[in-house]
Amino acid sequence: MNKKDSNRKYPSQLLKRWKQKRALLKKRNRESGATFMEVLVTIAIIAILMTTIGLAVVPFLGQSQISVAKTNIKTIETALTAYFTMNYEYPDDSEWKEAIKPFIQKNEIPPDPWKNEYIYVKPGPDDLDYGISSAGPDGIQGNEDDINSWEL
């Protein structure tokens, strides 16, 4: 056998070597990947954690909306005080939004956190000069969940 023939590989040797490489790759792929069950268990654990966190956070969302409404009412009161300082009277019910816009940042009065308009009355309850209120989470004016300036 000459040197040229010793470097030549025969089809049976190539096939054998190819099968060995293929078996090795299959073994590596099986060991490195996650099974379907492992993926399902991971998804289930993540879902349980997200549900638990979500249920813990939801009560705080309602409280934060009430805080935003109270802060907005205080901002409107500050603008009304500035208007009074310049005009020596509070604006009427029909013109109050336009009258205090120059005294509010961005020149607009945002709706309350439940997308309802704030309600302004002149004169206010309990012999006050004015009153500002939000209908609260249910959107119905005149019940216990209302947020009123005279109660802050």
C-alpha positions, -999 to 999 in steps of 0.1 A, spaced: 0 0 0 15 33 -10 12 66 9 -15 79 -14 -38 50 -5 -33 53 33 -48 89 33 -79 78 13 -110 70 34 -133 44 22 -171 49 23 -176 25 52 -151 45 73 -168 78 64 -202 64 73 -189 51 106 -173 84 115 -205 103 104 -226 82 127 -203 88 156 -204 125 152 -242 124 148 -246 104 180 -224 128 199 -244 158 186 -277 142 196 -264 134 231 -252 171 235 -286 184 223 -305 162 246 -284 173 276 -283 210 269 -320 216 261 -350 219 284 -378 194 282 -414 204 275 -424 196 311 -396 218 324 -408 247 303 -444 241 315 -434 241 352 -414 273 347 -444 290 331 -467 278 359 -443 292 386 -441 325 368 -479 327 365 -484 320 402 -458 346 411 -474 372 389 -509 365 403 -497 368 438 -479 401 431 -509 414 412 -533 406 440 -510 424 465 -508 456 444 -545 461 434 -557 475 467 -530 502 465 -542 514 431 -576 525 444 -559 544 473 -535 561 449 -564 573 427 -581 589 458 -548 606 466 -546 620 431 -581 634 433 -574 650 467 -542 666 453 -561 679 422 -587 694 444 -561 712 464 -545 725 432 -578 738 420 -583 755 455 -549 772 451 -559 785 417 -592 797 430 -574 816 458 -551 832 432 -581 842 411 -597 857 442 -566 876 451 -567 893 417 -605 898 413 -618 900 449 -644 874 442 -646 837 432 -657 828 397 -693 818 389 -703 781 384 -704 785 346 -671 802 341 -648 787 368 -627 765 345 -618 792 321 -613 817 349 -587 797 368 -568 782 338 -541 809 339 -533 799 374 -529 762 367 -499 746 352 -504 736 315 -535 758 315 -559 728 318 -579 712 346 -575 674 343 -605 652 349 -605 632 381 -587 597 381 -620 581 370 -624 604 340 -652 625 355 -651 663 356 -646 680 390 -677 698 402 -676 734 414 -704 751 434 -706 787 445 -715 792 473 -703 760 489 -718 740 516 -716 750 553 -714 787 544 -682 783 525 -674 806 495 -671 776 472 -669 738 470 -651 714 447 -659 677 446 -652 646 426 -679 619 422 -654 593 433 -648 558 419 -685 551 411 -690 583 392 -723 592 410 -724 625 428 -739 626 463 -729 594 480 -703 583 505 -674 578 481 -673 614 469 -642 634 475 -651 670 487 -629 700 493 -648 709 525 -639 674 539 -602 676 532 
